[in-house]
């Protein structure tokens, strides 16, 4: 009986010792037995933060791209406007050398307009002459035009159009000069100055052998190169008028000298006529 009571007392002491002393394994078991909702919730919060941060970053990138695009828009518009300005919609162009673009010039309306323009030049011209138009640059042609006196027009004209324009006019004999590519000179007034200016151009550009005058027409008469050159050496109208005016002024002076000259037959005749009248 005594041993049984001692054994019971010893078991009670062990149970009390287990309840009063905390073992580390119990912590591990407690941790493992904790609900998983807390860890899961923290992970979700962190994931949400990362997603929100990435979303904000993407929005900032998109905003930067939009701002950059808007800032570049004026440059794009200006470039497009410049390109449009350099590409004219009107395809018809005129040039001082050939008088028009090939598209319009070869059309029926273009040819009729060109012939009418040539006829207008012929109506106001006193003389016309032609020279070879080949192997002459645009710069040389412009230089030639600038060297001409006022009232002289220089133009490259197709033979068929020139032939139609001179038909029925005082310059119809120019049809005999229509060979090859021709550049025509329409002279309203100063013939001599025009021919001399062309001669100076040939000398300056070294084209005397290749671009000599072919021929010309003056007062319904066709002249070759030598004839045109001779006409160019004649005095101009202003020079002729000046000479004629000088000659007219000199006539009365000469008559007075003759009348007053002593011993002349005219003086004696005038004196005799005066005495007879008296």
NUGUFI-950300 format. One record per residue (C-alpha): residue in one letter; chain; x negated, y, z negated. Coordinates in steps of 0.05 Angstrom, whole numbers. Example, Ala and Ser with C-alpha at 12.3 -4.5 7.8 and 13.67 -1.06 7.14 Angstrom:
BEGIN
{'A','A',{-246,-90,-156}},
{'S','A',{-273,-21,-143}},
REM end
This chain:
BEGIN
{'X','A',{0,0,0}},
{'X','A',{-56,48,-17}},
{'X','A',{-92,34,50}},
{'X','A',{-29,47,89}},
{'X','A',{-19,115,58}},
{'X','A',{-92,133,72}},
{'X','A',{-84,114,144}},
{'X','A',{-22,156,152}},
{'X','A',{-56,215,120}},
{'X','A',{-115,209,168}},
{'X','A',{-68,208,229}},
{'X','A',{-33,271,204}},
{'X','A',{-100,307,196}},
{'X','A',{-120,289,268}},
{'X','A',{-54,314,296}},
{'X','A',{-61,380,258}},
{'X','A',{-132,387,284}},
{'X','A',{-108,378,357}},
{'X','A',{-54,431,347}},
{'X','A',{-99,482,313}},
{'X','A',{-160,477,358}},
{'X','A',{-155,503,433}},
{'X','A',{-192,460,483}},
{'X','A',{-219,491,549}},
{'X','A',{-187,436,590}},
{'X','A',{-121,462,567}},
{'X','A',{-137,529,602}},
{'X','A',{-152,494,667}},
{'X','A',{-88,455,663}},
{'X','A',{-51,519,647}},
{'X','A',{-81,556,705}},
{'X','A',{-64,499,752}},
{'X','A',{6,499,726}},
{'X','A',{16,574,738}},
{'X','A',{68,591,791}},
{'X','A',{38,604,861}},
{'X','A',{84,662,876}},
{'X','A',{35,713,847}},
{'X','A',{-24,693,891}},
{'X','A',{20,688,951}},
{'X','A',{49,757,939}},
{'X','A',{-20,788,933}},
{'X','A',{-42,756,999}},
{'X','A',{20,782,1033}},
{'X','A',{7,852,1007}},
{'X','A',{-65,850,1032}},
{'X','A',{-42,823,1100}},
{'X','A',{10,878,1105}},
{'X','A',{-43,930,1089}},
{'X','A',{-90,902,1143}},
{'X','A',{-34,901,1195}},
{'X','A',{-12,972,1177}},
{'X','A',{-84,996,1181}},
{'X','A',{-94,963,1250}},
{'X','A',{-28,991,1274}},
{'X','A',{-47,1062,1252}},
{'X','A',{-114,1054,1285}},
{'X','A',{-81,1033,1350}},
{'X','A',{-34,1092,1347}},
{'X','A',{-93,1139,1337}},
{'X','A',{-129,1108,1397}},
{'X','A',{-66,1115,1441}},
{'X','A',{-58,1187,1417}},
{'X','A',{-130,1203,1435}},
{'X','A',{-121,1173,1504}},
{'X','A',{-57,1213,1516}},
{'X','A',{-92,1278,1494}},
{'X','A',{-150,1264,1540}},
{'X','A',{-104,1248,1598}},
{'X','A',{-65,1313,1587}},
{'X','A',{-130,1353,1584}},
{'X','A',{-152,1322,1650}},
{'X','A',{-85,1333,1685}},
{'X','A',{-100,1406,1706}},
{'X','A',{-165,1382,1738}},
{'X','A',{-129,1328,1776}},
{'X','A',{-76,1378,1800}},
{'X','A',{-129,1428,1820}},
{'X','A',{-167,1375,1858}},
{'X','A',{-103,1353,1894}},
{'X','A',{-87,1426,1911}},
{'X','A',{-157,1437,1939}},
{'X','A',{-152,1374,1981}},
{'X','A',{-84,1396,2007}},
{'X','A',{-112,1465,2023}},
{'X','A',{-168,1434,2063}},
{'X','A',{-120,1391,2103}},
{'X','A',{-74,1440,2141}},
{'X','A',{-8,1413,2163}},
{'X','A',{-10,1450,2229}},
{'X','A',{-49,1407,2276}},
{'X','A',{-52,1460,2330}},
{'X','A',{-117,1499,2326}},
{'X','A',{-145,1553,2372}},
{'X','A',{-218,1565,2386}},
{'X','A',{-251,1623,2420}},
{'X','A',{-291,1576,2464}},
{'X','A',{-237,1531,2493}},
{'X','A',{-173,1567,2475}},
{'X','A',{-137,1511,2439}},
{'X','A',{-138,1440,2413}},
{'X','A',{-136,1383,2462}},
{'X','A',{-68,1358,2439}},
{'X','A',{-29,1423,2452}},
{'X','A',{-72,1447,2509}},
{'X','A',{-58,1385,2550}},
{'X','A',{17,1389,2539}},
{'X','A',{61,1422,2590}},
{'X','A',{78,1480,2544}},
{'X','A',{4,1489,2528}},
{'X','A',{-16,1492,2601}},
{'X','A',{39,1542,2618}},
{'X','A',{19,1586,2560}},
{'X','A',{-54,1583,2581}},
{'X','A',{-38,1601,2654}},
{'X','A',{5,1660,2630}},
{'X','A',{-53,1685,2587}},
{'X','A',{-102,1681,2646}},
{'X','A',{-53,1718,2691}},
{'X','A',{-49,1773,2639}},
{'X','A',{-125,1780,2639}},
{'X','A',{-126,1782,2716}},
{'X','A',{-76,1839,2717}},
{'X','A',{-120,1884,2675}},
{'X','A',{-186,1863,2707}},
{'X','A',{-225,1902,2760}},
{'X','A',{-273,1845,2773}},
{'X','A',{-284,1773,2752}},
{'X','A',{-345,1728,2757}},
{'X','A',{-363,1658,2733}},
{'X','A',{-423,1621,2704}},
{'X','A',{-436,1548,2685}},
{'X','A',{-404,1530,2618}},
{'X','A',{-442,1465,2604}},
{'X','A',{-501,1459,2557}},
{'X','A',{-481,1520,2517}},
{'X','A',{-470,1515,2442}},
{'X','A',{-414,1549,2404}},
{'X','A',{-465,1595,2371}},
{'X','A',{-493,1616,2438}},
{'X','A',{-423,1628,2465}},
{'X','A',{-406,1672,2406}},
{'X','A',{-470,1710,2414}},
{'X','A',{-454,1721,2488}},
{'X','A',{-384,1748,2471}},
{'X','A',{-411,1796,2420}},
{'X','A',{-461,1824,2471}},
{'X','A',{-406,1842,2520}},
{'X','A',{-381,1914,2526}},
{'X','A',{-311,1932,2504}},
{'X','A',{-258,1912,2555}},
{'X','A',{-294,1848,2578}},
{'X','A',{-265,1780,2559}},
{'X','A',{-304,1715,2564}},
{'X','A',{-267,1648,2567}},
{'X','A',{-280,1576,2588}},
{'X','A',{-222,1555,2634}},
{'X','A',{-206,1489,2668}},
{'X','A',{-209,1493,2743}},
{'X','A',{-138,1469,2753}},
{'X','A',{-110,1523,2707}},
{'X','A',{-153,1577,2738}},
{'X','A',{-131,1556,2807}},
{'X','A',{-58,1563,2787}},
{'X','A',{-70,1630,2753}},
{'X','A',{-105,1664,2813}},
{'X','A',{-55,1638,2864}},
{'X','A',{-19,1696,2896}},
{'X','A',{-63,1750,2864}},
{'X','A',{-119,1793,2891}},
{'X','A',{-167,1743,2859}},
{'X','A',{-142,1682,2897}},
{'X','A',{-209,1676,2933}},
{'X','A',{-238,1654,2866}},
{'X','A',{-212,1584,2883}},
{'X','A',{-275,1575,2925}},
{'X','A',{-317,1581,2862}},
{'X','A',{-282,1527,2822}},
{'X','A',{-336,1473,2816}},
{'X','A',{-356,1440,2751}},
{'X','A',{-344,1471,2682}},
{'X','A',{-337,1546,2688}},
{'X','A',{-340,1604,2640}},
{'X','A',{-304,1665,2667}},
{'X','A',{-315,1739,2654}},
{'X','A',{-255,1786,2660}},
{'X','A',{-280,1857,2667}},
{'X','A',{-231,1914,2657}},
{'X','A',{-277,1973,2668}},
{'X','A',{-353,1971,2659}},
{'X','A',{-377,1922,2712}},
{'X','A',{-450,1943,2711}},
{'X','A',{-457,1939,2635}},
{'X','A',{-425,1870,2634}},
{'X','A',{-471,1840,2687}},
{'X','A',{-532,1872,2654}},
{'X','A',{-512,1845,2586}},
{'X','A',{-506,1775,2615}},
{'X','A',{-575,1781,2647}},
{'X','A',{-604,1801,2580}},
{'X','A',{-571,1741,2547}},
{'X','A',{-602,1693,2599}},
{'X','A',{-670,1723,2587}},
{'X','A',{-664,1719,2511}},
{'X','A',{-639,1647,2510}},
{'X','A',{-683,1621,2567}},
{'X','A',{-623,1598,2609}},
{'X','A',{-638,1638,2671}},
{'X','A',{-651,1577,2714}},
{'X','A',{-593,1535,2688}},
{'X','A',{-538,1588,2678}},
{'X','A',{-545,1636,2735}},
{'X','A',{-482,1671,2759}},
{'X','A',{-444,1628,2808}},
{'X','A',{-402,1682,2841}},
{'X','A',{-347,1733,2830}},
{'X','A',{-289,1770,2861}},
{'X','A',{-280,1845,2870}},
{'X','A',{-224,1878,2909}},
{'X','A',{-200,1811,2940}},
{'X','A',{-271,1795,2964}},
{'X','A',{-311,1736,2938}},
{'X','A',{-386,1748,2926}},
{'X','A',{-443,1699,2913}},
{'X','A',{-495,1707,2858}},
{'X','A',{-536,1758,2898}},
{'X','A',{-474,1798,2914}},
{'X','A',{-453,1800,2841}},
{'X','A',{-523,1821,2821}},
{'X','A',{-522,1877,2873}},
{'X','A',{-454,1901,2847}},
{'X','A',{-483,1903,2777}},
{'X','A',{-536,1952,2800}},
{'X','A',{-485,2001,2827}},
{'X','A',{-468,2062,2784}},
{'X','A',{-407,2056,2741}},
{'X','A',{-344,2098,2752}},
{'X','A',{-366,2146,2698}},
{'X','A',{-433,2154,2731}},
{'X','A',{-401,2165,2799}},
{'X','A',{-353,2216,2770}},
{'X','A',{-410,2253,2738}},
{'X','A',{-449,2255,2804}},
{'X','A',{-388,2278,2844}},
{'X','A',{-372,2331,2793}},
{'X','A',{-444,2356,2795}},
{'X','A',{-442,2357,2871}},
{'X','A',{-377,2397,2872}},
{'X','A',{-405,2448,2824}},
{'X','A',{-467,2456,2865}},
{'X','A',{-430,2469,2931}},
{'X','A',{-407,2542,2916}},
{'X','A',{-476,2560,2893}},
{'X','A',{-508,2535,2957}},
{'X','A',{-456,2571,3000}},
{'X','A',{-469,2636,2963}},
{'X','A',{-544,2629,2974}},
{'X','A',{-534,2617,3048}},
{'X','A',{-487,2676,3056}},
{'X','A',{-533,2723,3019}},
{'X','A',{-596,2699,3054}},
{'X','A',{-624,2758,3097}},
{'X','A',{-630,2746,3171}},
{'X','A',{-584,2685,3172}},
{'X','A',{-535,2678,3228}},
{'X','A',{-478,2666,3180}},
{'X','A',{-493,2731,3143}},
{'X','A',{-494,2770,3208}},
{'X','A',{-430,2738,3231}},
{'X','A',{-394,2755,3166}},
{'X','A',{-420,2826,3169}},
{'X','A',{-398,2833,3242}},
{'X','A',{-329,2806,3225}},
{'X','A',{-322,2857,3170}},
{'X','A',{-342,2915,3215}},
{'X','A',{-294,2893,3270}},
{'X','A',{-237,2890,3220}},
{'X','A',{-251,2960,3197}},
REM end
